[in-house]
Amino acid sequence: MSPTRKDLGQYFTPPEIIRFIYDMIDFQPHWRVMDPACGDGGFLREAIQRGCTNVTGIDIDPGVVRQARCHLAGARIHCADGLQYKYDTFDLVIGNPPFRNQHRALYSETVKHSLCKEVNFPADRSIPLEVLFLAKFIALARPSGKVAIILPTGVFANSRLRFVREYLIEQCTLHAVVQLPPGAFRHTQAHTCILHLTRTPSSVHHQVFLAVVGRDLRRSLDRVLSTWRAKEIGG
């Protein structure tokens, strides 16, 4: 029996959240875009709809890969473990990777040491699946490339993952952390955040935009985006 979406830790992202992320990062259609855990291709579809012609997606689930290939003409969609992709770098790495640790056996464990080496994470400890994907997203971004990723809030609060936050502060420019409400994804009450960063060290006085999205998802996302844009204009 093939694994279910729940087994794979897949909770596909609502379109309004995808549009919000693309608006927040000031997407440019000439960018080369990668989603290493693309599911049915929602994030890639939005890039294409905004004029992008260079999109690549990877997913381990053959069923959703078939869907993505049917609906995303011109996109390069590969059925593989996204953690093992090493062949290129991109202007934007974007997506909502799986994070159900109890199902990590469905994904490659053998790449852990090489992946940690790519981004200088310690490989001598247990690392949650979502952190491995965060490392891969960063590794796939070119220098000064952008990353936009949805992660469990534990990445930002769990004391065992302090090394991840230290790495992000030292090696990346964090632009925004936006907390999504429970219930933002169907079939789960998971607590999640959007992380927006650039793969380059930040300046000394750099500030990070923090926001919380309310349960009225569309209206609250619009308010957060307006506040973000006002911050960007005002510096």
N, C-alpha and C positions, 0 to 999 in steps of 0.2 A: 504494500500500500504506500502510495506517495505521501509525503508529509503535507499537512494542511498549512494554511497561512498562519494559524496560531502556533503550530509547531515551529515554523520558521521565524517566528517573531515579527511577522509582517502586519503592519497596520497602515493601510494606504492613506495618503495625506489628502485632506479635503482641498478642493480647488481654491477656495478663498485663502487658505494658508499659503499655498504655493504662490498665488498671485501676490500676496503680501510680501513674501520673501523676495521675489523678483523685483518688486517695486522698491523695497528697502535697499537692495544692493546696487541700484541704479544700473540695471542690466544693459549691456551693449550687444547688439546682434552679431558683431564680428567676433565675439569671444568663442573660443573652443570650450565646449561644455562636456563634463563627465558626471554621470551618476553611477557609482560602483555598486549600488544595491537598488536598482531602478524599479523593481516591481513591474507594474503595468505601464510604466513610462510617464507618469503624471508630470514630474519635474521636467523631463525632456520635451514633452508635448508643449508645455508653456514656453520653453525656449524657442521651439520651432514656430509657434504662433506669434512670437515677437520678432521673427525674421532671421533667426539663427539657422545656419545650414551645416554646422559642424558639431554634431552631437553624438556622444557615445554612451551606451548604457551596458551594464553587466548585472545579471541576476542569476542566482543558483537554482531558481524554480523554473523548470521547463515550461509549465503551463502559462505563467505570466509572461515569460519571454516570447512565447508564441503570440500572445495578445499584443504585446508591445510591437513586435515586428509587423503585425497586421495593421496597426493603427498609426505607426510612425514611419511613414514612407521617407526614405533617404537617411534615416538614422542607422547607426551601426550598433546593433544589439547583440551581445554575446551571452550565451548560457555558460556560466562559469562562476567560480568563487571570486568575488570582487577583491577579496583580501590578497589575492595572488597576482593581480594585474600589475605589471612593472614596465610597460612598453612605451609610455609617453607621459607628458605632463600637460596641464590644461590651464586656461585662464580662469575657469570657474569649476569647482567641484561641489556638487550640490545634491542633497537628498535626505532621506529619512531611513537610515539603516536599521536593521533588526537589533533588538537588545534583550531578548529572552535568554538569559545565561544558561538556564537548565537545558536548552537545546543547542548548546555550542557544538555538540558532536556532529551536527548537521553541516558545520562549517569547518574549514581547514584549521587544524591546530599547528601543523608543521611549519607554518609561515611566521609563527609568533616571534621567534628570535630575530629573523631577518627584518621583519617589519619594525620591531622595536629599535633595531639598529638604524633603520632609515631615519627615524625621528629622535633618536637618542632617549627612548624610554627604557627604564630598567626592565630587563627580561627575566629577572630572577624571582618574580612574584606573580601571583595570580592576577590576571588583567581581564576585566569584563569585556564581553564581545563589543559593546558600544565604544569602548576606549580603543580597541583594536581598529574599529572602523574609523574613529576620529583620527587615529594615526595615519591610516591609509588615505583618508581625504586630504590631510595636510601633505602627505608625501606625493600625492598626485597633482597638487597645485604647483604651478611653476613659481619661481621666486617672484614675489609681489602679486601672485595670483590670489584669487578669492576663494573662501570656503563658506558655505552656508549649509548647516547641518542641524537636524533635530535630534536632541539627546535627552535621556532621562535626567531629571533634576539632580539625581545623586552624583552625577559627574561634577556638579558645582558645589556640593555640600558634604559628600562623604569624606570622612577624615582619611580613609585608606587611599583616596584618590587625590590627595593633596599634590602629589608629584605631577599629576596631569595639569592642574591649575598653575603650578609653578612654571611648567614648561610653556604653557600658553602665554603667560605674562612675559616670560623672558624671550621667547622665540617668535611670537606672533603679535600682530596688532589687533586687539579685540575691539570691534566696533560696537556690537550690541549683543545683549542677552535678553531674550523676550520669553517670559514664562507663559505657556499656554494653559488654558483651564482643563481640569479633568473632564473627560467626555468630549474633548476636541476630536478624538479619533473614535470611530465606530468600534464597538465590541471591546473597549478597554477604558478604564478610568486612570490610565497611566499618567503620571505627572511628568511633563516634558517641557523643554525650552528650545528655542531657536538660538543658535550661536552663529554669529556673523563675524568673520575675521579675515585678515590678509596675512599671507605667509611672508612676513618681514617683521623684524623687531620694531617695537613702537618707540616713539619719542618719550622723553622723560616725563613730560606733563600731560601725556595722552589720557583722555577720559573715556570711560565705557558707558554707553547708553543702556540703561536698565528699565524694563517695563514689564507690567503684568497685564495679560489679556483677560477680560471678563467673560462671563458665560454667554453673553450676547455676542457671539463670535464676530460676525461681520461688522457690527457697529464699533465694537471695541478695537478690532484690527484697524479700522479706518482712523480712529482717534489716535492710536499709537503711531500709525504712519504719519499723520499730520504733525504730531509732536516731534517725531524723528526728523522730518523734513525741515521743520522750524529750527531744530538744533543744528542741522547741517548748514542751513543758510546763515544762521547766526554765528557759526563757528564754535 
